[in-house]
Amino acid sequence: MSKYITTLILALGLSMAFAHPAGNLKANYNSKTQILEVSYAHKVKDALDHYIAKMEISVNGKQVITHTLSLQESLEGGTLLYKLPALKATDKITVSSECNKGGKKSTSISLK
């Protein structure tokens, strides 16, 4: 029985070893166009199998967008655009990403 448990633990550990969050997650808001540009690095071997699966956008702690993805733009990462109208100069935008294999990363920007 312990042999099966050890095998299960090793298999789970190996699958988690290939999971990783987005790297270099960046957010930039253009107040003139009201567009939030989110770019991320997430190097993978197969963008249909391993990808950033979810982006969540919050403004001042309130979630305003949840975007579910089923693939990634390229093997290196991607760029996503979101329209965020009526933001104020004092607002704080938080972007959270989640890999379909595991791993989360967030970044925040304050408008000025």
N, C-alpha and C positions, 0 to 999 in steps of 0.2 A: 504493500500500500504506500509506503513512504517513497518508493521508486516513482510511482505515478505522481505523487505530490511534487517531488523534485523536478520531474519532467515538465509539469504544468507551470511551476514557478520559472523555470528556465525559458520556456516558450513565451510566457508573458513578459519576462525581462527583455528578451530579444525583440519582441514586437515594439516595446516601448523605446528601445534603443534607436529605432529608426524614426520615431516621432520627434518633432521639434516645432517650436513656435516660429512665427514669422520673425525674421531678423530685420533690423534696420527699418522698423515701422515709422513712417513719416506722415504727418498731416499738415496741409497748408490750406488756409481759407482765404479766398479772394472776395473781399467785401463788395467790390463793384459788380462782379458776376454772380455773387452769392453761391459760389461753387466751392465745396470742400474736396480737395484732391488728396487721396490716401494712396501712398505707394508702400510696397513692402517687398523685401527680399525673402524668398523661401525656396531654396534650391532643392529640387527633387529630380528623380529619374523618370517619373511618369506623372504628368500633370492631371491625368484623368483619374489616377488611383490615389495620389497623395497631394493634397492641396489645402489652401486656406478655405475652410468650409463656412465660416461665419464672420461677419463684421458687424459690430454694434457701435452706433454713434449715440453719444449722450451729450446734452447741452445742460450745463449747470447741474449735473447729477441726474437729470431726467432723460431716460432712454427715448430717442426720437426716431431712430431707424434700426431695424434688424434686417440684415441682408444675408440670406442663405445662398451659398454658392455650391456648385457641383463639379467644378473644375477650376483650374488656375490658368491665367493668361499665357504663361510661358514656363519653361523649366527653371527659370531664375526667380520668378515672382510675378508681380503685376501692379497695375494702377487702377483705382476705382474713383469715380466722380459722384458726388452727391449734392443736390440742390438743398441749401439750408437758408431759406429766406427769413427776414426780420430778426437777424441777430443784432445784439447790442455790443458796443465796444467793451463792455465789462464781462461778456460771456466767456465761459470756459468750455471747450469742446474736448471730449474724451473719445478716443477710438480704441476699441478692443477687438482683437483678432483671435481666431481659434482654428487650429489645424484639425483636419478630420482624423488624424492618427493620434492626436493628443498634443497638448502644448498651447498655451495662451500668452499673448503679449498685448500690452496697452501703451498708449502714449496720449499726452494731453497738450493742448495749446490754449493760451489765453489770448483773446482778441485785444488789441490796443489801438 
